[in-house]
């Protein structure tokens, strides 16, 4: 009987710090290095991309992240991939991630057509005509916001109820599913927002679809990158993170040649070349203030080795989205939020020790310098983040 090498939580936390560029010695120079290390940065909330990159860079600036996203030949691409969620990922990885995780394009189109048929009474013919007009208007303009396109095409101004009849019902213009479908197919892409780096009002421009990659090959590529960045992981971790079926997950893990190891959660997997403990230089103390939806906080299905389950209710919203967190030596130890006056509040849920408390105060100063007066409110508010944002006095105590 083969005895698997056991990897305890302490070693996993050391790996997390090194692979995710969270110790001062590991910090990156450029935003693309951060995206490369983490495969992608969550981008549902535009501010997350900037804050996740800044937490891992030696000398972060919003301008550096902006250039990496929106220069003429940007090294980063913003795409919908894992779990049909927006990510900013290295441009060279985008085709594989898209092929490995994107739902069938025709089914996405079918969903959008059916949605507009049911809500505003559009026929498939009308949908196709409006889509063609949208592409023509965007080509003529070169770059435009949804509002500017709606000025050219009156049909795009129609709106409909989302979650009709529920307490959280909202209204949305038909431009959203039309532009979303075109983006999912790679025919258009988001460019620099109309406002600041926290704005979600993106401009759009025509794009060339990604080159075709066989799905099996793409899934193996994604699994290998995930194992390198997040390993050791369980099959459940990879399944949750990608949105794949369990069968596809197991096939992809096997195709990477990953080796089995023993974790507290059960069997985990590591790449063969990654089966050594972290180097001594990765043992240095560290803290980090990570934003809501940061890839490190959201990277695993099983989180007990870095998050006390008793703290989850305060740190996550009802849909499983994590808010801004305070980390110390591989564990989540608290939360932070920005007040209306721009100052950073934080609260510790467990005591990381005197030295870490000093480092946390230094990290708050570092984040304040990066923000430079910019006010950031997470898209997904969590109970503790709301309380901290509404508290006038600075706090840092346990509770």
ABEGO torsion letter per residue (X at the ends): XBBBBBBBAAAAAAAAAAAAGABAAABBABAAAAAAAAGBBBAABAAAAAAAAAAABABBBAAAAAAAAABABBABBBBBBBGGBBBBBBAAAAAAAAAAABBBAAAAAAAAAAAAAAAAGBBAAAAAAAAAAAAAAAAAAGBBBAAAAAAABAAAABBBBBGBGBAABBBBBAAAAAAAAAAAAGABBBBBBABBAABABBBBBBBBBBBBBBAAAAAAAAAAAAAAAAOBBBAAAAAAAAGBBAAAAAAAAAAAGBBBBBBAAEBBBBBAAAABBBBAAAABBBBBBBBBGBAAAAABABAAAABBAAAAAAABBAAGBBBBBBBBGGBBAEBBBBBAAGBBBBBBABBAEAAAAAAAAAAAAAAAAAAGGBBBBBABBBAAAAAAAABABBBABBX
